[in-house]
Amino acid sequence: MEAVVHREAPGIPVIDLFADAPAADPAASANLLAAYAVWFPADTIFLCVVDPGDLPHFVW
């Protein structure tokens, strides 16, 4: 994803906030993001991806 952002919007900074967010827990990741978001400018765009972890009950 970062490569596409850099290609389509060169010069726009991309920041990885945390790579160790809890897997398969979007609510916990949302809480972490809310805590960090206050430190960013109001017009910041957040693209968030939550690792689904090992969820064998999903059928792909």
C-alpha positions in Angstrom: 0.0 0.0 0.0 2.8 2.4 0.9 4.3 2.0 -2.6 1.0 3.0 -4.2 0.6 6.1 -1.9 4.2 7.1 -2.8 3.5 6.7 -6.5 0.1 8.4 -6.5 0.9 11.2 -4.0 4.7 11.7 -4.0 5.9 13.9 -1.2 3.0 13.0 1.1 4.5 11.5 4.3 3.5 8.0 5.3 3.8 7.1 9.0 3.6 3.6 10.4 2.1 4.2 13.9 2.3 0.7 15.3 3.1 -2.6 13.8 2.3 -4.5 17.0 -1.4 -3.7 17.3 -3.4 -6.6 18.6 -4.2 -9.0 15.7 -7.9 -9.7 15.0 -9.0 -6.9 17.4 -10.2 -3.9 15.4 -11.7 -2.3 18.5 -8.4 -2.4 20.4 -6.6 -0.9 17.3 -9.3 1.8 17.0 -8.7 2.7 20.7 -4.9 3.0 20.0 -5.5 5.1 16.9 -7.8 7.4 18.8 -5.2 7.9 21.5 -2.6 8.8 18.8 -4.8 10.8 16.5 -4.9 13.9 18.8 -1.3 14.5 18.0 -1.9 14.9 14.2 -3.3 17.9 12.3 -7.1 18.0 11.9 -6.9 17.3 8.1 -4.8 14.1 8.5 -6.1 11.1 6.6 -5.6 7.7 8.4 -5.5 4.5 6.4 -5.7 1.6 8.9 -5.2 -2.1 8.4 -5.8 -4.6 11.1 -4.1 -8.0 10.9 -6.8 -10.6 10.9 -4.5 -13.0 12.7 -5.0 -16.7 12.3 -8.8 -17.1 11.9 -9.3 -20.6 10.6 -13.1 -20.2 10.7 -13.0 -17.8 7.8 -13.5 -19.4 4.4 -11.6 -17.6 1.7 
